[in-house]
Amino acid sequence: MAAHLATLDHAATVRPAFAPVPGHRSVRSGGGTVVAFPDLRGADTLEAIADTVVAERETMLFSEGDAAGDLYRVIDGMVRIYKLLPDGRRQIVGFLQAGDMMGLTLGPCYLYTAETVTTCSLQRLPRSRFEALMEAQPALARSLHARTATELVAAQDHMLLLGRKTAVEKVASFLLLLATRSRSASSLGGRRVRLPMSRNDIADYLGLTTETVSRAFTKLKTGGLIRLLEGGLVEIVDRDGLAGTTEGA
């Protein structure tokens, strides 16, 4: 199924300023692989070299091709990351949440664009200081590398999601992915999933049209598998049934 990818107008894109968080030290502020943050001790270590900032919704953090001078860690909120196709369309490759990092790259430039979906609190880490820290603390570097390997597997799963599933299977898989991520943080055990991104964002992530995404949500709802609630919430009514849908049941 051909992907429907929104056309972006770079000429109209302006990068807003960040708002520093009071009580946090400022440092000079630049990504490829996205990794989840490994542990609390690592968080404490990175916080010492980070500048904590707040970015309003729809803020561009960095653009594909920019010099990669900083790394970012999401403290709160959601960030979308995407790549541009040669004709200007976009393919969203991930939605980052609390604990995720972006900006690890061996090259000099960012490999994708990152924008906030919601208002976000972020840790911004100068790349030069981060690389020096990795050299000084090999255990932290190994932990990050392990997480990178995990994210590569997740990227392969995403390619499978785009190429081998029906629209309903894709949306069901997407909901279960978000539910799994939110389960540990939710008193409801991941039964309710918050979708702050637009239907167009979901379409550009799953390689569908916006209309097809809406129809898939409606089919899952009428099938008794989910409930669509106010405030961008989706309640998973039948988790086993939803999982069965992802397998073509």
N, C-alpha and C positions, 0 to 999 in steps of 0.2 A: 504494500500500500504506500503510495507516494506521500512523502511528508509535506505538510503545509507549514512553511516557515515564514515568519513575519519579516518584512523589509524594514531596515533601520535607516534612519537619516543621520549620519555622523555629523553633518554640518550643524545640526540643531542640538547636538549633545554637548552639554557643559558640565564640567566636574565641579560640584559644589564643595565648599570648604567643610572640613570636619569641625565638630565642636569638642574641644578637650574636656575631659571629666575632671572637676575640681578634686584636688588632693592627689593627683597622679603627676609624676615627673614627665616632662616632655623630652623627646629625643628627635633627631632628624629622621623624617620619613624618607614596594614595590613588588610570576607564578606559573606554573605548569601543573604538577601533580597535586591533588587535593588529598590530605590525610587527616584522620581523626586524631585529636590530641591524646597522647598516651597515658599520662598519669598525673596525679596532683603534684608530686615532687617536680616533675617537668614543668608544670604550670607555674609553680612558685619560681623556678629558675628563670623561665622566660619572662615572667612579669617584671623581673629586675631590669630587663633591657627594653621593655615595651613602653609604648605610649598608648594609654587607654583613651579612645575617642568614641564619640557618638555620631553616627551617620543617619540622616533622615531617609525615609523610604524613597526609592528610585534614585539613589545616589550612585554614581559610577565610582567605584573604588580604584579600578585601573582598567586600561583598555588593551586588547590584544595588540602586541607589537611594541607597547611601551617598554622603556628600560625597567627591568625588574629590580628595583632598589629596595623593596620592602616585602615582608611576609605579613599575613594577617591571620588572626585567630578570632573566630566568632565567639563572643561571650553570651550574647542574647540576640534573638531575631533570626532572620533568614536572608541568605544571599543566593542569587542565581548566577551561574557561570555559563557562558556560551561561547561558541565559535562562529565566526562569519564565513559563509560560503562565498565563492568568487562573485556571485551575482548580488551580494548584499543581504541575502537571507540569513537567518540565524538558526543554529541548532543548540538548544539548551542541553548541557551535558551533566548538570547536577544542581541540586538545591542544598546549600550548606546551612547547618544549624549549629547550636551551641556545641563547642568542642572541636569543630572542624577548622582546619588550617588551609590556607591557599597561598601559593607563592613559591613552593619548593620547585626549583628548576635548575638544570645544569647550564642552560644557555643564558644569554644576557637579557632576553626579552620575555615578557609574558606571552603565554601560548593561548590565552583566552581572555575574555572580558568578564569582569565581575561587577555586579550591581546589586544593591540592596533591594529586597522585596518589601521588607518592613523597616521601621526604624531599628537600627542595630547598635549594640555596644560591641566594640572591637578592640583587640590588642594589635597594635601596629609595631612590627619589629624590623629594625634596619637589617638588611640582609648581611652586611659586613659583620655586624656584631653577632648575628645568629650563626654564621659560618664559623666565627672564632669560638663561640660557645660549643658548637658541635665538635670541634677539634679538641677542646679542653675536657669535654665530658663524653667519652665514647659510648657509655651506656645509654645516654639520652639519644645519641645519634642512631644506635642500633634499634632502639625502640621506634623511632620515627621511620626508619627504613622498613621495619616489619609492618608498620601501618601502611606504608606506601605499597607494599606487596599486596596487602588486603584490598586496597583501593583499586589496584590493577585488576583484580578478580571481579570487583564490583563493576568496573568499566566493561569487562567482557560480558557480564550479565546484562548490562544495559544494551549492548549491541544485540544480544539475543532477543531482548524485549522489543527492540525496534524491528527486527527482521523476521521473526518467526511466530509472532502471536497476533491474534485478532484484536480489534479495537477494545472489545469488552475485556479480554484477557489482559491487555496492556493496562487499562485503568484499574482493574482489580489488583494486579501486581504492584502498581504504583501506590495504591492505598495500603496494601499490606507492608510495603517497604517503609512507609511513613509511620504506620502503626507500630512496627517492630522497633523503630528508632525512639518513639515516644513512650514505649511501654514502661521503661525503667523510671521515667520522670513523671508518670501519670498515676494518680491514685485510682484511675479507672482501668489500669492495666492495658492501656493501648486500645481500648474500645472506641474512643473518640479521637479522631484525627483532625487537626486544624490545617486548613488549606488557605494560607494567606495569599498564595499566588493566584493569578487569573486563570481562567479557562484557556486563554491563548497561550500562557506560559506552559500549562500542562500539555497542550497540543504540540508545542514546539519541543517539548522534552520527549514525548512519546512518538513523534513523527506522524501526527494525525491532524485533521482539520478541527477547528474549534467546534463546529457543529457535530462532528463525529464524537468528540469527547462528551458533549452534552447528552447525546443520545445514549452513549455507553453508561453514563451516570444514571440516566432515567431507567435503563434496562436493569441495572443492578438494584435500583430502588424498587421497581415494580416486582422484581423477583424476590423481594423480602430479604435481601442480603445486607443492605445499608439503609440508613435514614439520613436525609439531607436536612440539617438543622440550620438555624440562623447563625450569623457571625462566622460563616465560612467553616463550620464544623460538619464533619461526617461521622455518624455513629455506625460502627460495624456491628450489625445485628447477628449475623451468622458467619463467624470467622472460618469455620470448616468449609462452609459452602462457598465462601469467597475464595478460599485457597483452592478448592476444587475447580472453580472457574478459571483460575490462572493456568490450570493443567489441561484445559479444554474439556472439562467435565460438563 
